[in-house]
Amino acid sequence: MSMFGAVDLSTLAPRTSAPGAAGAPRAAAQGGPGEDSGQGVPAPLVVDVDASTLRDVAQVSTQVPVVIVLHTPRSQVSEDLAGQLETLAREYAGRFELGRVDVDAAPEVAQALQATAVPTVVALLGGQPVPMFQGAIPDDQLRSLLDQLLDVAAQNGVNGRLDLTDGEDSEEPAEPEETEVERAAREALERGDYAAAEEVYDHAIAQNPADDELKVARDQIRMMRRMDGQDPAALIAAADADPADVDKALAAADASLALGDVDAALGRALEAVRSHAGEERETARKRLLELFDVIGAGAPEVARARRQLATLLF
């Protein structure tokens, strides 16, 4: 976990401006609608944020703290953190709103929040962004940060609570029905047995060779297996120190993707194809195709990389 800007929420002093004064939170300036008067704020508990909804989320933050997680389906770490925060949002029962920003779908929001990596978590208080942390974080530390954020928000007059009485956000969403293959793979992953999970999908693909979704799931598990217990930064440094080693180059491509840097991941894999020959080149080519599946065939970065690969090969 890297705390960007070394932000310490406890250093944010309560605002003492008179109501209506410049710089005062809007909630306070409006006579205190941010106070927890028992009437909930009509806003969703979890909201997907893009350019069209960012203004609404900022308005909510004048009454209820908003925690925004910037994530991407290309990074399992960021997806896990988004799920972790959603669970806590329901547990905290409306004391904060959770905003989810898919950086691929809403890059302009990521830019506005000055996010340089995924996952990144930023709070909004009175419409103002407060950087919190980047990367994964243990549950106990995350709870501590949320409690600290809520304390600072209350000191600044942002201590409302979301209205969950309609039941829409107070109940867990229905989970899609799990297939037998997904169940077996999930149970293997819960045991930490990546090889068994991969074998489940290998068997399913053998029976359904045209099912691309099975192949994507297998490739994702393969990448999780390769990255298990690895330090992405160390893998990248090792590759940079020994650029002729194809295995290190491909490990760095995995590491870059785990950090959410799609261009770097594809660039490293393409360079491995370009700079090697024979079996090593074929190994790099196959890994690049796996990365295409993990990232998604529709991603513009994949389309560009496919054209570059064709140029290299033909």
Secondary structure, 3 states (H helix, E strand, C coil): CECHHHCCHHHCCCCCCCCCCCCCCHHHHCCCCCCCCCCCECCCCEEECCCCCHHHHHHHCCCCCEEEEEECCCCHHHHHHHHHHHHHHHHCCCCCEEEEEECCCCHHHHHHCCCCCCCEEEEEECCEEEEEEECCCCHHHHHHHHHHHHHHHHHCCCCCCECCCCCCCCCCCCCCCCCHHHHHHHHHHHCCCHHHHHHHHHHHHHHCCCCHHHHHHHHHHHHHHHHCCCCHHHHHHHHHHCCCCHHHHHHHHHHHHHCCCHHHHHHHHHHHHHHCCHHHHHHHHHHHHHHHHHHCCCCHHHHHHHHHHHHHHC
